[in-house]
């Protein structure tokens, strides 16, 4: 009920009459109802039984009084009593009776209560679809009543229902709405409950860092509000999250606290949970026997307290995994089958999938490879279904990353079968599984790019998306401003938290747009290619596809031509990535900054790295290229790499078996791809385009600072005075410290990065423009190299778009990575000059090639299975057929030289393909004494169309 406004009131009795028999009956019924509620709050078996007797007595009296409204209320209380004792069907029957009576009596509050409880009952009878439909009606009912507490309750339960359904995106969305309501209500108990559910959803999709962050918030609230009943449970979940993050010591510490607290409080259920998680940690530490000790202890406790079957099933599942590690496969299978029966009875797809995966591991251990193959595919099909309901592209990418072991298992089983039966199609199926495991979100995003999925979507939703995007950019700028001034850690943490929340909101609203888009619903989603489709759509007689998959125990390489497929077993991921890091460190020694290093020490260190590079490169080449050495000559190479190999320019690796150090680029064109399937989608999209009439748009040499001579010259012409230095208090919304901040988040050593002018970008731009008639080019320099021109629709008229400026990388929030354009105008006034990835996604190009001639433009956030998420993908989504990007901080003059040589071959009389032009430019640089170090010429790679 609404609260009356504060005021003075007078009460006046107009009519008095003696209480009727009905009045006394109603009064007695209400008294019994109150006594029953009080008894039930004690939460013991006896008190619930006493409460039920009083409820039933009250129910008879409501019948006698003919009070439908009160009867509905009592029926809801009886239903909740049955619910508390685990009798969910009886609960459901009583709530449904209450619902009908409430509707007859037009009691909307009791109707909403009944709908909420019906949804909760359906949840525990695993009728999830019915639960979701009912709870959505409950939420709407509470909203119409403007009852925030009721709305919170219904949303919180709905979040759990979606969690059970495996739809973690919707689950998180419900919990997020519930969280805002609980904070509006200032109810710490409700807030902690919601945070607990939200953390579990993030944990389930592999976002362990987010989960740990949320559970830490919950723990702080529990301790500040003295809500100790959940403390041991949350400590246990924090232990699980830190275990998943690889922080084993922190995990054991949290779990030790959880178990001790549970024992001190006599909470046997939380004790069992803590023991079970401790068992999981010891298993990941490679101690399966110790793991089994803890898991057996947890089973004993679970049976003593008559815990729900799901908790016992989880213990059986973890015991199965531990026995697999011990090689005791029969025991493992018995435990896993026990767990599977429970998950199947509850229609729990997440746990069904993981248990079938472990059964496949056990069968593989026993040598039953055909059975293991059937089971691994069954588990993968469930995973594919769960991924499809994971909401936005970032959520799907994160989910794919969290389930890579499913794909790895199937690839391993297929490879073992291929060794036994090489004439069968197991190698082809293994390659197809590798394609299923990689860059799926990019694949779907490229398919979406050809459709305006926003058409037909609720305009309010689009406005919300635009508002969140603007807030996100503004917060990124504030984060940058704080990085450049003295401030408190709390201020920085606050902005970081706001960016994380805005990024999550942006992802959710994008998913809502897709869900509400009529055109998206009609869009045919692309599928990962089979071997036959790769031969038909990707490779030709001049092309060799090399696809790598790095695994925990062993890695794999497939070499595919238009006529053959060969598969090879390589060392495990750890070995290959160590070799790759060694190569990358020697290549980029010039970019490393060592504190207190003298000039001579720096020279000596770089000289040593140059000497070490050939041996490091040969070692990596022996691992990743030697198996296919015989297939390399005269082939264009398409490289689909994985893990740390994504940072390596294969063009700079030596040809395997060569006595001299001759880089691969001397004999082969090399192009990188996120997946083979990506190229097929790119080609499909390009085939539908109209050709464009103009050749190249060049955006270069922006103005970053009001102290730039170009500002002074401009202002001098206008007669205005510009001070030599900026007043300390005068700061922009967009600051050059943004580059420092992004670099810091990307693993720099914290040294300040000055936003200096890049003088050779002008020489580069003029040299490129000189190759093209004026009517076919666009040249934006100085102040014209600004955000407005870089995002203008006229860029869609050009085959090539070339950016020569600073790039900045945010590896935590890749959507905030981008390019830096002019930060001031002709009058020295500051302007927004940051072109970020999330804005690039919405641009429309028709370019055959986009060149990002800046630092580390090819890097991004590495998500296992998806690859590097950054501005390369943003430009592909915007419509570029190819993107040329850098893998490290490139030298300004060397880059200008490389680009001049590249475009001379691309746009000059020879007019070769971009891949051939890059190869020729790199070979000529490698043979030039001044630029012979691969640091100067190997940093740029071509991604996308190879021809």
URLINRA-V454666 format. One line per field, one symbol per residue. phi: phi as a letter, one per 30 degrees, with the letter a starting at -180 (. if undefined). psi: psi as a letter, one per 20 degrees, with the letter a starting at -180 (. if undefined). burial: I if it has 24 or more other ideal C-beta (glycine too) atoms within 12 Angstrom, else O. Layout:
phi=???
psi=???
burial=???
This chain:
phi=.ddddeacbccbddbcadddededddddddddddddddddddhcddddddddddeddddddddddicdddddddedddedddedcicdddeeeddddddddddddhcdddddddddddeddeedchcdddddedddddeddddddhcddddeddddddedddeddicdddeddddddddddddddhcdddddddddddedddddciddddeddddddddddeddchcddcddddeddddddddddicddddddedddddddddddicddddddddddddddddddibdddededdddddededdchdeeddddddddddeddddddicdddedddddeddeddddchcddddddddedddddddddidddddddddddddddddddddcdiddddddddeddcdddddddddddddddddbdddcddddddddddddbhdddedddddedbddddideedddddddddddddddddddededdcbdadeddddddedddddddddddddddddddccdddddddddcdddedddddcccbdccbccccbdcdcacbbccbcdbbbbcbccddeedddddddedddddcedddccdiddddddedddddddddeeddddddeedcceecedcdeicdcccccahdddccdeecddddiddcdcdeddcbdbbcbdaddedddedddddcdddccccbccbahdccbdddeddddddeddidcbddbddedcbcdccddedddedddcjddjddcdcddcdddddedddddddbeedcbbbcchdddcddddcddddddcdbbbcbadcbbcddbddcdlbccdcbcdciddbdbcccedddecdbcbddacccdbdhdcclddcejcjccadededdddkddbbcbccadcdedddddddddddeddcdedhddeddddedddddddccedcddeedccdcbcbjddd
psi=qqpqqpapqpppohpqqqprhgghggggghghgghgggghiikrgghgggggghghghghhhghiknhghgggghhhgghghghjjmhggggghhhghggghhhjknhghghgggghgghghgijkmhgggggghghgghghhhiknhgggggghghhghghghijmhghghgghgghggghhhilohgggggghgggghgghhjjmhgggggghggggggghhjlmihighghhghhggghghijmgghghgghgggggggghiknhghgggghghgggghgijkmhghghgghgghgggghhjlrqhhhghhggghhggghghijmhggghgghhgghgghhhjlnhghgghghghhhgghghijmhgghggghhgghggggghhhkjcrhgghggghhikhhgggggggghhghhhhmiirkhgghgghhghhiqkhhgghhhhhhjpniipjqphhghgggggggghggghhhhggghhjrprqhhgghgggghggghgggggghghhgghjphhhhipopqqqqrgghghhigrahjqopopqoprghqrqppopaiirpqqqprrrgggghggghgghhhhkhhippppjprgghggggghgghhhgggghggghhgihhhjhiihpkqppoonaqciiiipohhiqqpqiphrnoqhihippppqqhqhhghggghgghhiqqqqhrfqpporlroiqiiphhgggghhhijqppqhqpphioqrhoqiihggggghijjrjiqpoqmqqnhihgggghgghiipqhijrpoorchimrhghijqiihiiqhppppnapqqpnignhijrbqpapiqahjjpqqpjooqghhhhirorkqhpppnmapkijrapoophhboobighghghijphqpprqiaoqpgghgggghghghhhgiahhlrqhghggggggghghiohhkhphhhiihpqppbph.
burial=OOOOOOOOOOOOOOOOOOOOOOOOIIOIIIOIIOOIIOIIOOOOOOOIOOIIOIIIIIIOIIOOIOIIIIIIIIIIIIIIIIIIIOOIOOIIIIIIIIIOIIOOIOIIIIIIIIIIIIIIIIIIIIIIOIIIOIIIIIIOIIOOIOIIIIIIIIIIIIIIIIIIIIIIIIIIIIIIIIIOIIOOOOOIIIIIIIIIIIIIIIIIIIIIIIIIIIIIIIIOIIOOOOIOOIIIIIIIIIIIIIIIIOOIOIIIOIIIIIIOIIOOOOIIIIIIIIIIIIIIIIIIOOOIOIIIOIIIIIIOIIOOOOIOIIIIIIIIIIIIIIIIIOOOIOIIIOIIIIIIOIIOOIIIIIIIIIIIIIIIIIIIIOOOIOIIIOIIIIIIOIIIOIIIIIIIIIIIIIIIIIIIIIIIIIIIIIIIIIOOOOOOOIIIIIIIIIIIIIIIIIIIIIIIIIIOIIOOIOOOIIOOIOOIIOIIIIIIIIIIIIIIOOOOOOOIOOIIOIIIIIIIIIIIIIIIIIOIIOOIOOOOIIOIIIIOIIIOIIIOOOIIIIIIIIIOOIIIIIIIIOOOIIIIIIIOIOIIIOIIOIIIIIIIIIIIOOOOOOOOOOOOIIOOIIOOIIOIIIIIIIIIIIIIIOIIOOIIIIIIIIIIIIIIIIIIIIIIOOOOIIIIIIIIIIIIIIIIIIIIIIIIIIOOOOOIOIIIIIIIIIIIIIOIOIIOOIIOOOOOOIOOOOOOOOOIIIIIIIIIIIIIIIOIOOOOIOIOIIOIIIIIIIIIIOIIOOOOIIIIIIIIIIIOIIIOOOIIIIIIIIIIIIIIIIIIIIIIIIIIIIIIIIOIOIIIIIIIIIIIIIIIIIIIIIIIIIIIIIIIIIIIIIIIIIIIIIIIIIIIIIIIIIIIIIIIOIIIIIIIIIIIIIIOOOOOIIIIIIIIIIIIIIOOOOIOIIIIIIIIIIIIIII
